[in-house]
């Protein structure tokens, strides 16, 4: 009887943990997108600092900003 109880508890815990898995994967995917977006924003800031007042270089930097906005 005790072994059946242990088996049932193990099964219930396994099902409960298995159901949370897709949500965890979704959170991890969102985290990766967020980190990539922050990386692109940092690259944009560096690019703008290096470009100074050079308009063609600033236009090149806009690619980083557009890519970051696309990840929203």
N, C-alpha and C positions, 0 to 999 in steps of 0.2 A: 504494500500500500504506500509506503514511504517513497519507493522508487517511482511510482506513478505520479505522486505529488511533485517530485523533483522534475520529472519529465514534462509535466503540464506547465510548471513555472518556467522552465527553460524554453518551452515552445512559445509561451505568451511573451516572454522577454525578447525572444528572437523575432517574433512578428512585430512587436512594438519598435524595436530598433531598426528593422528592415523598412518600416513605413517612413521613418524619418530620413532615410537615405536620399531620396530625390530632392527633398527640401535642402538638405545639407549641400548637395551638389549645386543647386541653384544659387545658394549663398556664396559658395566658392567661385562660381562663374561671375557673379556680380562683383565680388572682391577683385578678381583678375581684371575685369573691365575698368573698375574704379582705379586700380593701380596703374593701368596703362594710360588712362586719361590724365592722371596726375603726372605721369612721366612725360606725356606730350606737352602739358602745360609748362612744366619745368624747361623742356627743350625750347619752347616758344619764348620763355623769358630770357633764356641764355642767348638765343638767336637775336632777339630785339636789342639786348645789351651790346652784343658784338656788332650789330648793324649800325648802331648810332643813328645818324640822320640820313643814311643812304637809302633812298626810296626803293630801288630795285631789290636790295637785300631785305628790306622790311616786307616787301611783297612776298618774297620767298619764305619768310618766317610765318606768314599767314597760313601756310600749308599745315603747320603744326596745330595752329588754333582751330582750323577747320576740321582736322582729324579728331581733335579732342571734342569738339562740339558734336561730331557724328556719333560719338560713343555715348551720348546722353541717353 
